[in-house]
Amino acid sequence: MHYLRAMKLKVLITGTSQGIGKAIAEHFLANGHNVIGIDRNASSIDSDSYTHYTCDVRDYDSLPEIQGVQVLVNNAGTQNEHDIDTNLKALIRITEKYGIQESIKSILNIGSASGHTGSEFPEYCASKGGVIAYTKNVAQRVATFGATCNSLDPGGVLTPLNDCVISDAKLWDEIMQQTPLKRWATVEEIAQWAYFLTVVNTFCTGQSIVVDGGESINSHFVWPGF
């Protein structure tokens, strides 16, 4: 067993009040780790091993002082006029503040398949594309500590924020036609990937892992007989 799996790790996760971030936090807690969450909303997690700071990740002067972070998961994100400020600039500031230090064992940035395909709103795609490049930059720097840094880039995930398309039968059918596995991921599945890349993984670094049910590899081959 790798030593990280035997340790009770100090884990910092942004955006833990709902959706993917909450599921990741709960997965780490279920595996016996100490989790610290930062979210602009109040805590929705009840655990003695969980500490919550109510703070907008863009409010740099209000970020808490936290020492000795071993695992950092940059999950906080948005899909509005603040895409660049939240999804990219704040992620960079959080990483530089908490992740670039000798205690760090692994960093995971939650990106998006859109950062690879460009198939979404312009600034959102740009912010997630920036995350991919920044992940490689950080991976090179934290390697001096023996740490890894990767990005986890989901496609469609079943969260309340995506209900506008999940509950629209016509749009949902169109999406499923583009998705080979014919479903979207659950937040628990994304949490399992997050745990694997930060705790189980020991050698993969500087990579961007797309988890999208095959949507980004979908190809309509045109040829007689196909």
C-alpha positions as CSV (number, residue, x, y, z in Angstrom):
1,M,0.0,0.0,0.0
2,H,1.3,3.4,-0.9
3,Y,2.1,5.6,2.1
4,L,-0.6,8.2,1.2
5,R,-3.3,5.7,1.5
6,A,-2.2,4.9,5.1
7,M,-2.1,8.6,6.1
8,K,-4.8,10.8,7.6
9,L,-4.4,13.6,5.1
10,K,-5.1,17.3,5.5
11,V,-7.3,18.0,2.5
12,L,-8.4,21.5,1.2
13,I,-11.3,21.6,-1.2
14,T,-12.9,24.7,-2.7
15,G,-16.6,24.8,-3.6
16,T,-17.8,22.2,-1.1
17,S,-21.4,23.3,-0.4
18,Q,-23.0,21.4,-3.3
19,G,-22.5,19.3,-6.3
20,I,-19.1,17.8,-7.2
21,G,-17.2,19.6,-4.5
22,K,-19.5,18.3,-1.7
23,A,-19.3,14.8,-3.1
24,I,-15.5,14.9,-3.2
25,A,-15.4,16.2,0.4
26,E,-17.7,13.5,1.6
27,H,-15.6,10.8,-0.2
28,F,-12.4,12.0,1.6
29,L,-14.2,12.1,4.9
30,A,-15.6,8.6,4.4
31,N,-12.0,7.5,3.9
32,G,-10.9,8.9,7.2
33,H,-9.2,12.2,6.2
34,N,-9.5,15.7,7.6
35,V,-11.2,18.0,5.2
36,I,-11.3,21.8,5.0
37,G,-13.8,23.5,2.7
38,I,-14.0,27.0,1.3
39,D,-17.2,28.1,-0.2
40,R,-19.2,31.4,-0.5
41,N,-22.2,29.5,0.8
42,A,-22.7,28.0,4.3
43,S,-21.6,24.4,5.0
44,S,-23.9,21.5,4.1
45,I,-21.6,18.9,5.6
46,D,-21.9,17.6,9.2
47,S,-18.7,15.9,10.3
48,D,-16.2,16.4,13.2
49,S,-13.4,16.0,10.6
50,Y,-14.7,18.8,8.5
51,T,-13.9,22.5,8.8
52,H,-15.7,25.1,6.7
53,Y,-14.7,28.7,5.8
54,T,-17.4,30.8,4.2
55,C,-15.5,32.9,1.7
56,D,-15.6,33.8,-2.0
57,V,-12.4,32.4,-3.6
58,R,-12.1,35.7,-5.5
59,D,-11.9,37.6,-2.2
60,Y,-8.1,37.1,-1.8
61,D,-7.8,39.3,1.3
62,S,-10.4,37.1,3.2
63,L,-8.9,33.8,2.4
64,P,-8.1,31.9,5.6
65,E,-4.5,31.1,6.7
66,I,-4.2,27.3,6.5
67,Q,-0.8,25.6,6.9
68,G,0.3,22.2,6.0
69,V,-2.2,21.4,3.3
70,Q,-1.3,17.9,1.8
71,V,-4.0,17.6,-0.8
72,L,-5.5,20.5,-2.6
73,V,-8.6,20.1,-4.8
74,N,-9.5,23.3,-6.8
75,N,-13.2,22.7,-7.5
76,A,-14.9,26.1,-7.1
77,G,-16.2,27.3,-10.4
78,T,-19.0,29.1,-12.2
79,Q,-20.5,29.5,-15.6
80,N,-21.4,33.2,-15.9
81,E,-19.7,36.6,-16.5
82,H,-17.1,35.7,-13.8
83,D,-15.7,32.6,-15.6
84,I,-12.2,33.9,-16.0
85,D,-12.0,35.5,-12.5
86,T,-13.4,32.4,-10.7
87,N,-12.4,29.4,-12.8
88,L,-8.9,30.5,-13.7
89,K,-7.6,33.5,-11.8
90,A,-8.9,32.4,-8.4
91,L,-7.7,28.9,-9.0
92,I,-4.2,30.2,-9.6
93,R,-4.3,32.3,-6.4
94,I,-5.6,29.4,-4.3
95,T,-2.9,27.1,-5.7
96,E,-0.1,29.6,-5.2
97,K,-1.2,30.2,-1.6
98,Y,-1.9,26.7,-0.4
99,G,-0.4,24.3,-2.9
100,I,3.1,25.5,-3.6
101,Q,4.6,24.4,-0.3
102,E,6.7,21.5,0.9
103,S,3.8,19.8,2.7
104,I,1.9,19.3,-0.5
105,K,1.4,15.7,-1.8
106,S,-1.0,16.2,-4.6
107,I,-3.0,18.9,-6.4
108,L,-6.1,18.4,-8.5
109,N,-7.8,21.0,-10.6
110,I,-11.4,20.4,-11.7
111,G,-11.5,21.5,-15.3
112,S,-13.9,20.6,-18.0
113,A,-14.0,18.6,-21.2
114,S,-14.9,22.0,-22.8
115,G,-11.3,23.0,-22.2
116,H,-10.3,20.4,-24.8
117,T,-13.2,20.7,-27.2
118,G,-14.2,24.4,-27.0
119,S,-17.8,23.3,-27.1
120,E,-19.3,25.7,-24.6
121,F,-19.6,29.4,-23.8
122,P,-16.4,31.4,-25.0
123,E,-15.1,32.6,-21.7
124,Y,-15.9,29.4,-19.9
125,C,-13.9,27.4,-22.5
126,A,-11.1,29.9,-22.2
127,S,-11.0,29.6,-18.4
128,K,-10.9,25.8,-18.5
129,G,-8.3,25.8,-21.3
130,G,-6.2,28.0,-19.0
131,V,-6.6,25.4,-16.2
132,I,-5.1,22.7,-18.5
133,A,-2.0,24.8,-19.2
134,Y,-1.6,26.0,-15.6
135,T,-1.8,22.4,-14.4
136,K,1.3,21.5,-16.4
137,N,3.1,24.5,-15.0
138,V,2.3,23.5,-11.4
139,A,3.2,19.9,-12.0
140,Q,6.7,20.9,-13.0
141,R,7.1,23.0,-9.9
142,V,5.6,20.7,-7.2
143,A,7.6,17.7,-8.6
144,T,10.5,19.1,-6.6
145,F,8.5,18.1,-3.5
146,G,7.7,14.7,-4.9
147,A,4.1,15.8,-5.5
148,T,1.7,15.4,-8.4
149,C,-0.7,17.9,-10.1
150,N,-3.3,16.9,-12.6
151,S,-6.7,18.1,-13.8
152,L,-9.9,16.2,-13.9
153,D,-12.0,17.3,-16.8
154,P,-15.6,16.1,-16.6
155,G,-18.2,16.3,-19.4
156,G,-21.8,16.2,-18.3
157,V,-22.5,15.6,-14.6
158,L,-25.8,15.1,-12.9
159,T,-26.0,18.2,-10.7
160,P,-28.7,20.8,-9.9
161,L,-26.9,23.4,-11.9
162,N,-27.5,21.3,-15.0
163,D,-31.2,20.7,-14.4
164,C,-32.2,23.1,-17.2
165,V,-31.0,20.5,-19.8
166,I,-31.5,17.3,-17.7
167,S,-35.3,18.1,-17.4
168,D,-35.7,19.1,-21.0
169,A,-36.6,15.9,-22.9
170,K,-35.7,17.3,-26.3
171,L,-32.3,18.7,-25.2
172,W,-31.6,15.6,-23.2
173,D,-32.2,13.3,-26.1
174,E,-29.9,15.4,-28.3
175,I,-27.2,15.2,-25.7
176,M,-27.5,11.5,-25.3
177,Q,-27.1,11.1,-29.1
178,Q,-23.7,12.7,-28.6
179,T,-22.7,10.6,-25.6
180,P,-21.6,7.0,-26.4
181,L,-22.3,5.7,-22.9
182,K,-25.8,7.2,-23.0
183,R,-25.7,8.8,-19.6
184,W,-24.0,11.5,-17.6
185,A,-21.7,10.9,-14.6
186,T,-22.9,11.1,-11.0
187,V,-21.1,13.4,-8.6
188,E,-20.0,10.2,-6.7
189,E,-18.2,8.9,-9.8
190,I,-16.3,12.2,-10.2
191,A,-15.4,12.1,-6.5
192,Q,-14.0,8.6,-7.0
193,W,-11.8,9.9,-9.8
194,A,-10.7,12.8,-7.6
195,Y,-9.7,10.5,-4.9
196,F,-7.8,8.2,-7.2
197,L,-5.8,11.0,-8.8
198,T,-4.8,12.5,-5.5
199,V,-4.3,9.6,-3.2
200,V,-4.1,6.3,-5.1
201,N,-2.1,7.8,-8.1
202,T,1.6,8.1,-7.4
203,F,3.2,8.8,-10.8
204,C,0.8,10.4,-13.2
205,T,1.4,14.2,-13.2
206,G,0.8,17.1,-15.5
207,Q,-2.1,15.4,-17.2
208,S,-5.6,16.3,-17.9
209,I,-8.0,13.4,-17.6
210,V,-11.3,13.7,-19.6
211,V,-14.2,11.9,-18.0
212,D,-17.2,12.5,-20.3
213,G,-18.8,9.2,-21.2
214,G,-17.0,9.3,-24.6
215,E,-18.6,12.5,-25.8
216,S,-15.4,14.1,-26.9
217,I,-14.3,11.1,-28.9
218,N,-17.6,10.7,-30.7
219,S,-17.0,10.7,-34.4
220,H,-19.5,10.4,-37.2
221,F,-17.7,8.4,-39.8
222,V,-19.2,8.8,-43.3
223,W,-18.7,5.9,-45.7
224,P,-20.7,3.5,-47.7
225,G,-22.1,0.7,-45.5
226,F,-21.6,2.7,-42.2
